[in-house]
Amino acid sequence: MAESSEPALFTPFNLGPFQLSHRVVLSPMTRNRAIGSIPNEAMAKYYSDRTTEGGLLITEGTVISQVATGGPRVPGIYTEEHIEGWKKVTSAVHAKGGYILCQLWHVGRASHTVYQPGGAAPVSSTTKPISERWKCQMPDDSFEDYPAPRALEMSEIPGVVEEFRQGAINAIKAGFDGIEIHGAQGYIVEQFLKDTINDRTDEYGGSLENRLRFLVEIVNAIVSAIGPEKTALRISPVVDYLDAYDNKPLALGLGVAEKLNKIQEEVGSKLLYLHVIQPRTMASFFGQDIAKPSEDEGVLLLKNLRNAYKGSFISSGGYNREHALESVAAGETDLVSFGRLFLANPDFVQRLKLNLPLNKYRREFFYSADPVIGYNDYPFYEEKAEA
């Protein structure tokens, strides 16, 4: 039988229990449209418009508690109202034959007293604050410095692990096909993982083995609750985001892969995937550039993690069409997740496949409150052609 001439990026892939029709994934992106932290109809439209039959979507970071919150209008997954709100989204995606995962998020020290119960300090692995080059978005959309966090007591850590576990259970109740643990970009998991942040002297700090402990406990708790085939993880060992830098990022990434492999061996089944952010292009956060390692360092990390992790692999980080096609064809990754390009093009998969022109994203509306402008007003290609 003749081989298909379809580029590998657009061929089917069996991702755990899911039969994907292509390898293009919607990357998790904070959008700040959940008024009162409750998912709404505008969000259902946003995700539905980006759904393709057999395609995979990952939600924006979804907080697992009030303490986990670090910005305005971010959705939660810790109350019945959250669950009911998310059902609108998952139903809309499933109606079009898509799959959707909930990204479970705890920001740790990347928060402000205004978001914390009783105006308390945010929690973290450390008491070191994020530097003044980074700013926290306030409820009125102004920006302020991050305050000093409070280091979690050892006795409190199981409670945070439990919040992740309950968040996963709630996500399944809300109709999600699984969850992705947000273990990247300077948030609480990385605050334990990375050696320039974690200055603990207990069993959660110091050696790499100890710094991995918090993440391993979270993965194990979620796997025991919803199963490995519904559990995924996103990491960014090389990316310096929110002052989250590690002196040995390759060793850190390989350490994570080793722990995931061990968990898979113990439970006798693979996790859904490992999702790695590589710093291919200079990213930004509210217009602030993020320190970017060398191209070689990013490529080396991705190659080594791809080879080390025994499971499905997603890569993200500034991909364009050409590089995504090349990376999947070469076996460098199984799937590629896209952020800003997918944000601005609801029919991104079709445009990518046919190499059609793309809408330009409007950065000034990335984190605004408007349910339409810069959110649900990006035209499909057909609409733009007819205009």
N, C-alpha and C positions, 0 to 999 in steps of 0.2 A: 504494500500500500504506500502511495506517495506521501511524503512528509508534508505537513501543513506549511504554507508560505506565510502564515500569520506570524508577526513578530511575537516573541515569547511574552512580552509585556501584556499582550492581549489574549493570551491563551488561558484555559482553565487551570485552576490550582486547588488541590484538596487541602484546606487549612483545617486540620483537626476534623470535626464533624461537618464543616461547612464546605459546600461545593461552590467555590468562587468561579465566576465566568471570566475574570481578568485579574491582573495583578496590581491595579491602581487603587490606592487606599486614601480615603479622606483622613488627613492627619488631625489630631486633637488641637484645637485652637480656642483660646479664651475669646469670647465675644461680648460678654457683659449685657446680655439681653434678658436675663431671668429676673424680672421685677419681683422683689420680695423673696428672691432665691427660688421661686417656683417656675419650672418649665411651662411654657405657654404655647399658644397657637402659632405665634411668629416663629418660634423655634421649631415647631413641627413642620412648618412650611420650609424653613431653611434646610433641615436635614432631608426632608422628602424630595425637594428639588434636586438634591445632589445624590439621590439614590439611583442606582442602576440595578437591573435584575442580576442577582448573583454578585453584587459589589459589596465591599466592606467599608463601613463608616466607623470612626472612633469619635466619641463626643469630646467636647471641651472638658477641661478639668472640672470635676464634680465633687464638691467638698463633702467629707464624711462626718462633719460635725460643725458646730458654730466655731469652736476653737480652731478648726482647720481652715477657716475663711481668711482671705487676705485682700479682698477687693470688692467693689460694688457689683451687685446684680449677677453674682456667680451662682449657678444652680447647685442645689444640694441633693443628697440622697439619704437623708437621715430622719425624715418624717413621712407620715402617710401622705401629706400634701405633696411632697416631692415625688413620691412613688406614683401618685395619681397623675401629676403633671407630666412625668416622663412617659406614662402610658400613651399619651397623645403622640409623642414623638416616635416611640417604638412601633405603634400601630401604623403610623403613616409610612414608615420605612418598610415594614413587613408587607404592607399592602402592595408595594411596588417590587417585591421579591428581593429586597436587600437584607443585609445583615448589619447589626449595629452593636457596638460595645460601649460600655460606660467607663470612662477613665476616672478612677478613684484618686482623689487629690487631698493632700494635707500640706498646706504651705509652710508649716512650722514657723520659723522666725521671719518669713517674708509676709508679715502681717503688721497690724497697727493696733494699739489699744482700743481704738474706736470700734474695731470688729470683734473684740474679745468680750466674753461675758464679764460684766462688772468692771469693764475697763482695765482688765488685768494685762500683764505683759504677755506677748506671744510665747509659745513654748518651742524648744529646740533641743539639740544635743548639747548646746553650748550657751554661754552668756554673751558671746561676741555678736555685736550687731552687724547688719549689712552696711557697707560703706556708703558714704554720702553720694557717690556717683550713681547710685540706684535710688529710685523714688517709689513710694507706695501710692497707688491711686486711691483717693479718698472717696467717701460717699457722694460728695458734690463734684467729683471728677477733677478736683485740684490734686496736687501732688505734694507729699511731705516726706521727710526722711524716715527711714525705718527706726523704730525704737530698739533698745537693747532687749533681747529675749530672756526668758527664764529657762535654765536647763532643767529638763525633766528629771525627776527623781527616778531611780531604778524601779521603785514600786509603782510608778505611774505608767511605765512603758507598756505593760500588758494591756492597760486600758486603751491605749492608742491602737495597739494591734487588734483589739476587739472591735474598735470602730471601723477599721478596714474590713474585718470579717463581716460585720453587720452590714456595712455598705455594699459588699458583694451580694449578700443575701437579698437586700432591698432591691438591688439592680435587677436581679433575676425576677423578683416579684413585679417589677415595673415593665418586664417584657424584654429586657436586653438579652442578647445572645451570649453574653459573657462580659468580662471586665478586663481593663488594662490598668495595672498599678502604675501610677505616675512616680517613677523612681528617678526622674531626670531634672535638669534645669534648676538646681539649687533649692528645691523644696525639701520637705522634712526627711525623706529617705536619703537624699544626697547629703543632707546635713549630718547624717550619721556615717555615710559611706566615705566622704572625702576628708583627707587628712589635714587640710588647711582650715577646716571648720571644726571637726570633731576633736575636742581637746579633753575628752573624758578620761578618767583614770580607773573606771570600773570595767565590767566585762563587756560594755558596749563601746569602748574606746581603746585607742592605742594600736594594737596590731590589726592587720587587714582582716584576720579571722574575727576579731571582736567587732570591727566596724561593719562587717557584713551581717552580724547577728540580727539586728533589727529587721533588715530586709528579709532574711530567711524566715524569721518568725511570722512576718506578714504573709509571705507566700504560702507557708505551710498552713496558716490559719484559714486562708481563703480556699486553698485546694481542698482542705478537709470539709469546708462548707458547701462549695458548689462544684468541685471536681477540677482536675488539672486541665481538662479539655476546654474549659471556659475561663481559664486564668492566663493572663499575659502580662508582660512587664516591659516598660520603656525606660531606657537608661541613656545617659550622655556623659561617659567617662572623660572625654577630652574637652568638652565645652565648658568654658568659664562663664557662668551665668549666675547673677546674683552673688558674686564673690565665691562661687563654688568651683574651686580649682583643686586638683589633686597632683601631687608631685610624681606619682607613678600611675598615670591613667591606664596604660596598657595592662599593668598588673591588676589594677582594680577591675577593669572590664573582664579579664580572664578569670578573676576570682568570682565574679558574679556568674559567669558561664559555668564554672565548675560547680558552684552551689546549685544552680538550676538543674544541671545534669544529674547531680546526686539526688535531688528531690524526685526527679523523673524516674530514676532507678528504684527509689524506695517505694513509690506509689505504683510503679509498673505501667505508667502511661505518660505521654509527653504533655507538657504545657502547650497552650495554644500557639504562642510564638514569643520570640525576643525581638524587641523593637529598639534599634540603636540610632541615635541622632549623631550624624557625622557633620563636622563643621566645614562643609564644602564651600559655602559662601559666607560672607560676613552677615550675620543676622542682626536684628536690632530689637530693642524693647523700648517702646514709647520714644522712638527716634534716637536711642542711645546705642552706639555700636557695642557689640560683644567681642571680647578678645578672641582672636581666631588663631589656632595653632597652624603649623605648616601643613601644606597639602599632603606631604608625605606622611606626617603623623596621623592625619585623619584616615588616609588610605590604609596605612599599616594596621591601625586599630580595627577598622572594619574587616579587613582580610583575616586577621587573627581571631576576632570574635566569631566571624562566620564559620571558620574552621573549627573553633573550640566548642561552640554550642551545638548540641545534638538535637536539633529541632527546627521548626520553621522560623524564618528570619525576615524581618522588615527593616528597611533602611530609609532614613529621611534626612533632609538637610540640603535645601537649595537645588534640588534636581530640576533639570530641564528635560525636554522630550528626548533629545539625543542621548544624554547620559543615562536616563532611565531605561531606554531601549537597550543600550550597550550593557548596562549593569545586570539586567535580568538575563539577557542573552548569554552573557559570560558566566552566569551562575554566581555572581558576587552577592546577590540577594534574591530571595524568592518573590518579594513584593516591595513596592516603593510607595511611600506615603507622601502626599503633596499637601501643602498648607495654603499659602497665600494665593497661588494660582487657582486652586480648587475653590477657595473662598469667593473669588471674583468671577468664576465661571461655573454656574450650576451644572452645565452640561460638559464639564471638563473632560470626562472620559471619552465622549464622542469627539470633541475637538482635538484631543490628543491623538486619538486613533486616526482621524482624517487629516491631521496636521492643519487644522483651521486656525485663523487668527484668534487671539485671546483678548478678552476684556482686561483692562488694566485695573489693578486693585487701588482702592483709595484708603491710604493708611490712616487719614484723619478720622475715619469712621470705624476703625477696627474695634475700639472699646467704648463706643458711645451707647446711649440708651435707646436710640431710635429703632423701632421694630422693622422699619422699611429701608430708610436711607443707609446705604453702605452695608446692607444686610440682605434684604429681600428684593432689592431693585436691580441687581445685576442681570442683564438680559441673557436669555438663551440665544444661540447663534441665529436660529430661525427668526426670532423676534427682532433682532438687530438688523438682519438682512431685509426684513419687510418694512422697517421704519424709514 
